[in-house]
């Protein structure tokens, strides 16, 4: 079960080096009546329940941090205080993005998953999400766009999960390699675009501008991130079947959180571009 996803690639268990017993029916088989026989949470093995629990905790903490940041920033639409508040929002967004990125890299390449670092990532990413959402809401002139982006993210997650289960989507090694190569290419292009935008070579943000080109790029990234969700679901399912240690549920929760945050940001950008015109 070797993984090409950087979130899971450093895990010995996910790559078959942790000594997990994959063929123990007491861990992951289903009985004749269709009732799951997964080991209950807390007994040492990763289960569906443990993955859901850890993911809910991580996303819940991120949501709380985003909400606190949103209300702490204040009203950016108010003409008397808008500029000062916008500056505060930009600062919060920058700090949250930088610290969140560092923690994401640490969590992605850490061999043994750390629940504390996963939760720390959720907090700082929540700060970024809250501040970034406030900036976008000010750009559009209405806060309802944030709710619409959240709803779009939930629909994307639910629709992808339903398609994965009902259509029995199988993730092949070729698909993983294509996703890995595409991922590195996307990160490289976006970093180059960021540098060229900051140095003034590209105007209006280049590929990430709030224009037609930016709209097309964000749409393409939503599609790619949705495929990443399929990888996340596959890793979780294979990990449960292999009877991995319960702590690996935190790694799955981290991977799902990263993907969902990405989808939310791109959907928010798409809505902002459509409204901005």
C-alpha positions, -999 to +999 in steps of 0.1 A: +000+000+000+028+024-008+016+060-010+027+088-033+008+114-014+033+135+007+009+135+036+010+097+038+044+090+022+064+094+054+042+070+073+058+036+078+024+021+084+009+035+052+038+022+032+039-013+046+068-008+070+050-007+102+042-044+107+005-040+105-014-072+100-036-067+069-053-100+069-067-101+105-105-105+099-112-093+134-099-059+124-116-051+092-139-077+077-177-075+074-200-103+087-227-120+066-253-096+079-234-066+066-225-053+101-190-039+103-166-057+127-140-030+131-123-028+164-138-001+186-120+032+190-094+032+218-083-005+213-053+004+192-064+000+156-077+027+131-114+024+124-140+044+106-152+058+139-117+069+149-111+086+115-145+104+117-138+114+153-103+128+146-115+146+115-144+161+133-121+174+161-097+189+135-123+206+114-142+217+145-111+234+159-104+250+125-140+263+123-138+278+158-105+295+151-119+309+118-151+322+136-131+338+164-108+355+138-138+367+118-154+384+147-121+397+162-112+415+130-143+436+129-163+453+101-142+459+070-172+473+051-176+503+075-162+533+057-150+549+089-129+520+101-127+499+069-090+506+060-076+499+095-097+467+098-086+456+063-050+460+074-057+439+105-074+412+083-044+411+059-020+407+088-041+379+103-043+362+069-005+365+063+004+351+097-021+323+096-010+313+060+027+313+068+025+294+101-001+271+087+021+264+057+051+255+079+030+232+101+016+216+070+051+208+057+061+194+091+030+173+093+034+161+057+069+149+061+069+137+098+073+100+100+053+097+133+021+117+132+017+143+160-019+151+171-007+183+187+009+195+155-022+185+135-044+205+159-019+235+158-022+234+120-060+235+123-058+266+146-035+287+124-053+276+092-085+286+108-070+320+115-061+323+078-095+311+067-113+336+089-092+365+078-091+356+041-129+351+041-133+386+057-111+401+030-130+384+002-164+394+018-152+430+018-141+428-018-175+415-029-195+437-005-215+409+012-209+382+038-232+356+023-205+346-001-187+329+028-217+307+036-221+298-001-184+288-002-189+266+029-220+250+013-201+244-019-173+227+000-197+205+019-215+195-014-181+187-030-171+166-001-204+147+001-207+143-036-172+129-040-177+105-010-210+093-024-194+087-059-164+069-043-187+045-024-216+040-048-195+037-079-168+017-062-140+039-075-107+021-075-075+041-071-047+026-091-009+032-089-010+050-122-037+074-109-015+080-078+015+088-099-004+111-122-018+130-091+017+132-075+033+146-107+004+170-112+006+181-076+043+190-078+037+208-111+009+228-096+029+238-066+058+248-087+038+269-111+019+286-083+051+294-064+067+309-096+035+329-102+036+342-066+073+353-070+067+370-103+036+387-090+054+400-059+083+413-080+059+431-104+066+410-135+030+398-135+002+423-130-031+417-113-018+385-097-010+366-129-026+332-127-042+340-094-058+373-103-095+380-099-102+379-136-112+354-163-078+336-162-079+334-124-114+319-127-103+292-150-073+284-128-095+281-097-120+259-115-092+236-126-078+235-090-112+226-076-113+196-100-078+185-089-086+190-052-117+168-057-095+140-071-073+145-040-104+138-019-107+104-036-071+097-027-078+106+009-108+083+010-087+055-005-059+059+020-084+059+049-101+027+036-069+009+029-055+019+063-085+005+081-083-027+061-046-030+070-053-026+107-030+004+111-025+020+146-053+043+157-029+073+158-028+072+120-064+084+121-048+118+128-028+116+096-060+109+076-078+138+094-049+161+085-050+151+049-087+156+046-085+190+063-058+202+039-079+191+009-111+206+022-094+240+030-080+241-005-115+234-020-130+261+002-105+287-008-109+280-045-147+280-044-146+313-025-123+327-052-146+315-079-176+331-063-157+364-057-146+366-093-181+360-106-196+385-081-168+410-088-177+414-124 
